[in-house]
Amino acid sequence: MIAQNQLPPENQAFVALVNSQVQRVTLELRKLEAMLEAGLVAPSVLNEFRRAVDEIRKTSWNVHQSMMGGGD
């Protein structure tokens, strides 16, 4: 992995954008968690959401492992 400070400025801006987006989505997911606890969601919608969350969880785990120098 390349250190963020070794990237050209345009890439550093993209990294900052990605970091900001991940932080924003994390906050939104925490809000959504509270709403889901009410149980007012269609099972099919909830099932698709769970699949998407599982996929992003696996991707984020793999990226984190790669960043830390480890494999699966």
N, C-alpha and C positions, 0 to 999 in steps of 0.2 A: 504494500500500500504506500502511496505517496502522501507525505505530510501536506496538510492544507496550505501551509505557508510556502510550500515549494511550487504551488500551482500558479499559472499566469492569472492576472487580475480578473479576467473574464470568467475563468473557472472558479475562482474564489467567490465571486458573486453568485454563481450557480450553487455552490456548496452552501452558502448562507441562505439562499432561497429554499433549498431542500431542508436544511435544519429548521428554518422557520415554519415550513409546511408541516413537518413532522410534529413540531411542538403544538401547532394549531390543531392538527387532527387528534393528537393525544388529549388535548383539553375537550374537544368535541366528543370524543369517545367516553370520557369520564362523565360528561353530561348525559349522553345517551344511556349509559349504564343505569343511571337513576331512573330514567324514563322506562327502560325495559323491565325494571323490577316491578312495575305496575302490571305487567302481563297483558297490556293492550296492544298486541301486535299479531298479525296473521302468522300462523305457523310457517307458511311457505316463504314469507318475507324473512322471518327469523332464521330459517334454515339457510337461505342464500347468504344472509349476513354472516352467519357462523362459518360458512365455507370461505367467504372472502377474508374474514378475520384470521382463519387458520392459515390460509395461503400467505397473507402478509406477515403473520407471526413466523412462519417457516423461513420466508425470505429474509426478514430482519435478523433472525438467528444466524442464518448462513452468512450474511454480510458482517455481522458482529464477529463471528468466528474468524472470518477472513481478515478483518481488521486487527484482531488480536493475534494473528499469526498461527491460528490453529485450524485444523481440518474438522470434518465431521466425525 
